[in-house]
Amino acid sequence: MNIHTTDVVGAAKPQNARLQPHEIRAIIIGLILAMLLAALDQTIVATAMPTIGLALHDMGNLSWVATAYLLTATTVTPLYGKFSDIHGRRITLLVGIVIFSIGSLLCALAPNMLTLILARGLQGMGGGGLIALSQTIIGDLVSPKERAKYQVYIASVFVLASIAGPLLGGFFAQHLHWTLIFWINLPLGLAAFLMTNNKLKRLPRHERPHRLDWLGAVLLIGATTTMLLGLSWGGSVYDWNSIQIILVTLLSAVLWASFVARLIQADEPLIPLSVLGNQVVATGMLSACFGMGTFIGMTIYMPIYMEGVLGLTASQSGLALIPLMVGTVTGATISGRVMTFAVHYKRLPLIGLAFSIFATLLLAFGSQNMGFAAFEALLAMLSIGIGSILPVSTIAIQNAVGLHELGTATASANFFRSLGGAISVAIFGTIVLSSSGLHNVDISTLSAPERQNLFVTFRYVYIAAGIGLGFALLFMAMMRELPLRGKISPAAMIVE
């Protein structure tokens, strides 16, 4: 085991030895806390959003509490993937945990909405890499065929976050203080740092020399920011045909065109064309982008519907949100299991997405006289279908690229997921805030006509969600089904 060999970058290292299943499980368990940080933050904030807006006297900019996080998390995700391909997964993951924890501290101390939004942006810069890097590390350890078996570990994180997040968020907001949703990240972040720092020392190394395309990163950040500004401001802060919206839209178009030109011209672009040009990667990314984007938008704004239309408290809306959250994990777990033996692994998510679209139509046009139990069942149906595409798209993408591009491909997939979420939050926020007139209003005190107006507003939210899921279904149907590699990856080795 001590015979030296030369690795990818040319340095002499000891002979690799295969990791045993219990050693792989130990490393994956070390990732759970890191993943929990990002997963919990996506669910715990949702039910506290109305309380935060009221406490900081700014309901008009409330959507930016979610959008700022999604924006920065989206734009830094490709950087995390490329950085990890250069310098290794362990140090990259630890940097993400530290930045996330500092951002959480500043969120908890924020005295006003602007400060909170900026702190959420910093928090997103750390959280943007946690889930993508964890998925990449699992890809380093096991082959695509075996990888589906480890979905239970990933699913356990999201089950916990899906149940605990809405409950804790609602409880903190109603009975204690909303800042606790950020304070709780500090002990979790410390524990995640200590555990992953130890476990990931056993991680295999197969870095290749890369260069970070900083110009491409700047163009991507600018293009994404201006696009989301236009979507968020249009119809709420400024009229859609106002000079402000026209200018910011034109600027976004120029920046996106410049980013595409940079991808074509750069010697080593931020997202390699070999990755984007892969049919499986491109269609898998777009399917997950629309599916996960719709889910994130629904997660953020359903508490407003539950509290404003159904009259629930923050704690009650946390309980009512559980079917939406747990359904996604259920769908992901089932489709992940099916991938271990099914040849046509796309069939389950295609069927699931069809039911999800049907659920959005019922919510939009049949919920006027719907009982609460039926409403919760539709939320579960909606989310189970969305969840079914997540492991399929991730594993299919990882299966379609080489090991040296695994980090970049996985991070790029998560980039498009986060981008879809940021766009959905912006669009849903524009629909809700511009149509319902919810600006600095305590939604628990809405009159009957105002509740009816909010109900009608959400009909358009459900229609928008159905359209998004329709695109997710289309791109999943287009994705090629490559046979999953069943042999243990050569990367799944210990380097002493």
Residue pairs with C-beta under 8 A, 6 or more apart in sequence:
1 14
1 15
1 17
1 496
2 14
2 15
2 496
3 14
3 15
4 12
4 13
4 14
4 15
5 12
5 13
5 14
5 15
5 16
6 12
6 13
7 13
7 205
7 206
7 495
8 206
8 207
8 208
8 404
9 207
9 208
9 209
13 205
13 495
14 495
14 496
16 204
16 490
16 493
16 494
16 495
17 493
17 494
18 488
18 492
18 493
18 494
19 27
19 141
19 202
19 204
19 492
19 493
19 494
23 202
23 494
24 141
24 142
24 150
24 492
25 153
26 199
26 202
27 137
27 141
27 199
27 200
27 202
27 203
28 138
28 141
28 150
28 153
29 153
29 199
30 195
30 196
30 198
30 199
30 200
31 134
31 137
31 138
31 196
31 199
32 153
32 156
32 157
33 188
33 191
33 192
33 195
33 196
34 93
34 96
34 97
34 130
34 133
34 134
34 192
34 196
35 130
35 131
35 134
35 154
35 157
36 157
36 160
36 161
36 188
36 192
37 97
37 100
37 127
37 130
37 185
37 188
37 189
37 192
38 100
38 127
38 130
38 131
39 131
39 157
39 158
39 160
39 161
39 165
40 160
40 161
40 164
40 165
40 184
40 185
40 188
41 69
41 100
41 104
41 123
41 127
41 185
42 161
42 165
42 296
42 299
43 161
43 162
43 164
43 165
43 166
43 169
43 299
43 325
44 161
44 164
44 165
44 166
44 168
44 169
44 181
44 184
45 65
45 66
45 69
45 169
45 181
45 300
46 165
46 166
46 169
46 299
46 300
46 302
46 303
46 321
47 166
47 169
47 170
47 173
47 303
47 314
47 315
47 317
47 318
47 321
48 169
48 170
48 172
48 173
48 178
48 181
48 314
49 62
49 65
49 66
49 300
49 303
49 304
50 62
50 173
50 303
50 304
50 307
50 308
50 314
50 443
50 444
51 173
51 174
51 178
51 314
52 62
52 65
52 116
52 173
52 178
53 59
53 62
53 113
53 440
54 440
54 442
55 178
56 110
56 112
56 113
56 116
57 113
57 440
58 112
58 113
58 440
59 433
59 438
59 439
59 440
59 441
60 236
60 237
60 433
60 439
60 440
61 113
61 114
61 117
62 113
62 429
62 433
63 232
63 300
63 425
63 426
63 428
63 429
63 430
63 433
64 113
64 117
64 120
64 232
65 113
65 116
65 117
65 120
66 120
66 296
66 300
66 425
67 228
67 232
67 422
67 425
67 426
67 429
68 117
68 118
68 120
68 121
68 124
69 120
69 121
69 123
69 124
69 127
70 124
70 296
70 418
70 421
70 422
70 425
71 121
71 124
71 224
71 225
71 228
71 422
72 121
72 122
72 123
72 124
72 125
72 128
73 124
73 125
73 127
73 128
73 418
74 124
74 128
74 224
74 415
74 418
74 419
74 421
74 422
75 128
75 217
75 220
75 221
75 224
75 225
75 415
76 124
76 125
76 128
76 129
77 128
77 129
77 132
77 411
77 412
77 414
77 415
77 418
78 217
78 220
78 270
78 271
78 408
78 411
78 412
78 415
79 129
79 212
79 217
79 270
79 411
80 92
80 96
80 128
80 129
80 132
80 133
80 407
80 411
81 129
81 132
81 133
81 136
81 407
81 408
81 409
81 410
81 411
81 412
82 210
82 212
82 213
82 270
82 407
82 408
82 411
83 92
83 212
84 92
84 93
84 129
84 133
84 136
84 407
84 411
85 207
85 208
85 210
85 404
85 405
85 406
85 407
85 408
86 207
86 208
86 209
86 210
86 212
87 207
88 203
88 205
88 207
89 133
89 136
89 137
89 140
89 200
89 203
89 407
90 196
90 197
90 200
90 201
90 203
92 129
92 133
93 129
93 130
93 133
93 134
93 137
93 196
93 200
94 193
94 196
94 197
95 126
95 129
96 126
96 127
96 128
96 129
96 130
96 133
97 126
97 130
97 189
97 192
97 193
97 196
98 126
98 189
98 193
99 122
99 123
99 125
99 126
100 123
100 125
100 126
100 127
100 130
100 185
100 189
101 126
101 185
101 186
101 189
101 190
101 193
102 122
102 126
103 119
103 120
103 121
103 122
103 123
103 124
103 125
103 126
103 127
104 123
104 182
104 183
104 185
104 186
104 189
105 182
105 186
106 115
106 118
106 119
106 122
106 123
107 116
107 119
107 120
107 123
107 179
107 182
108 179
108 180
108 182
108 183
109 119
109 179
110 116
110 119
128 414
128 418
129 411
131 414
132 410
132 411
132 413
132 414
132 415
133 407
133 411
134 154
135 154
135 394
135 398
135 410
135 414
136 406
136 407
136 410
136 411
137 200
137 203
138 147
138 150
138 154
139 147
139 398
139 406
139 410
139 489
140 203
140 204
140 206
140 403
140 406
140 489
140 491
140 492
141 204
141 489
141 491
141 492
142 149
142 150
142 488
142 489
142 492
143 484
143 485
143 486
143 487
143 488
143 489
143 492
144 395
144 398
144 399
144 484
144 485
144 486
145 340
145 484
145 485
145 486
145 487
146 486
146 488
147 395
147 398
148 336
148 337
148 339
148 340
148 391
148 395
148 484
149 340
151 332
151 333
151 336
151 337
151 391
152 333
152 336
154 332
155 329
155 332
155 333
155 336
158 328
158 329
158 332
159 326
159 329
161 325
162 322
162 325
162 326
162 328
162 329
163 322
163 325
163 326
165 325
166 303
166 317
166 318
166 319
166 321
166 322
166 325
167 315
167 318
167 319
167 322
168 181
168 184
168 318
169 181
169 314
169 318
170 303
170 313
170 314
170 315
170 316
170 317
170 318
170 319
171 314
171 315
171 318
172 178
172 180
172 181
173 181
173 314
174 313
174 314
174 315
175 315
202 494
204 491
204 492
204 493
204 494
204 495
205 495
206 403
206 404
206 491
208 404
210 268
211 267
211 268
212 270
213 262
213 266
213 268
213 269
213 270
215 262
215 266
216 259
216 262
216 263
216 266
216 269
216 270
216 271
217 270
219 255
219 258
219 259
219 262
220 259
220 270
222 255
223 252
223 255
223 256
223 258
223 259
224 419
224 422
226 248
226 249
226 251
226 252
226 255
227 249
227 252
227 256
227 423
228 422
228 423
228 426
229 248
229 252
230 245
230 248
230 249
230 252
231 423
231 426
231 427
231 430
232 426
232 429
232 430
233 244
233 245
233 248
234 240
234 245
234 430
235 430
235 434
236 429
236 430
236 433
236 434
238 244
238 245
239 245
262 269
262 270
263 269
263 270
263 271
263 273
263 276
264 273
271 408
271 412
271 415
272 405
272 408
274 405
275 281
275 401
275 405
275 408
275 409
275 412
276 282
276 412
278 400
278 401
279 479
279 480
280 396
280 397
280 399
280 400
280 479
280 480
280 482
281 397
281 400
281 401
281 409
281 412
281 413
283 475
283 476
283 478
283 479
283 480
284 392
284 393
284 394
284 396
284 397
284 400
284 413
284 475
284 476
284 479
285 393
285 397
285 412
285 413
285 416
286 416
286 471
286 475
287 389
287 393
287 471
287 472
287 473
287 474
287 475
287 476
287 479
288 389
288 390
288 393
288 394
288 413
288 416
288 417
288 420
288 472
289 416
289 417
289 419
289 420
289 472
290 420
290 468
290 469
290 471
290 472
290 475
291 353
291 386
291 389
291 390
291 420
291 468
291 469
291 472
291 476
292 386
292 390
292 417
292 420
292 421
293 417
293 419
293 420
293 421
293 422
293 423
293 424
293 468
294 386
294 420
294 424
294 465
294 468
294 469
294 472
295 328
295 383
295 386
295 421
296 420
296 421
296 424
296 425
297 421
297 424
297 425
297 427
297 428
297 461
297 464
297 465
297 468
298 324
298 382
298 428
298 461
298 465
299 321
299 324
299 325
300 425
300 428
300 429
301 425
301 428
301 429
301 432
301 458
301 461
302 317
302 321
302 324
302 379
303 314
303 317
303 318
303 321
304 432
304 438
304 443
304 454
305 454
305 455
305 458
305 461
306 312
306 316
306 317
306 320
306 321
307 313
307 314
307 317
307 443
307 444
308 436
308 438
308 443
308 444
308 446
308 450
308 451
308 454
309 451
309 454
309 455
309 458
310 320
310 372
311 444
311 451
312 320
313 444
320 372
320 376
321 379
323 376
323 377
323 379
323 380
323 383
324 379
324 380
324 382
324 383
325 383
326 380
326 383
327 379
327 380
327 381
327 382
327 383
327 384
327 386
327 387
328 383
328 384
328 386
328 387
328 390
329 387
330 383
330 384
330 387
331 352
331 383
331 384
331 385
331 386
331 387
331 388
331 390
332 387
332 388
332 390
332 391
333 387
334 348
334 384
334 388
335 345
335 348
335 349
335 352
335 387
335 388
335 389
335 390
335 391
335 392
336 391
336 395
338 345
338 348
339 345
339 391
339 392
339 395
339 484
342 348
343 481
343 483
344 481
345 392
345 396
345 481
345 484
346 392
346 476
346 477
346 479
346 481
348 388
348 392
349 385
349 388
349 389
349 392
349 476
350 473
350 476
350 477
351 385
352 384
352 385
352 386
352 387
352 388
352 389
353 385
353 386
353 388
353 389
353 469
353 472
353 473
353 476
354 385
354 473
355 381
355 384
355 385
356 381
356 382
356 383
356 384
356 385
356 386
356 469
357 385
357 466
357 469
357 470
357 473
358 381
359 378
359 379
359 381
359 382
359 385
360 382
360 462
360 463
360 465
360 466
360 469
361 462
361 466
362 370
362 378
363 375
363 378
363 382
363 462
364 459
364 462
364 463
364 466
365 459
367 375
367 378
368 455
370 378
382 465
385 469
386 469
386 472
389 472
389 476
392 476
393 413
393 476
393 479
394 410
394 413
395 484
396 479
396 481
396 482
397 409
397 410
397 413
398 406
398 409
398 410
399 482
399 484
399 485
400 409
400 482
401 409
403 489
403 490
403 491
406 491
420 468
424 464
424 468
427 464
428 461
428 464
431 457
431 460
431 461
431 464
432 438
432 454
432 457
432 458
432 461
433 439
435 453
435 456
435 457
435 460
436 450
436 453
436 454
436 457
437 450
437 453
438 454
443 454
446 454
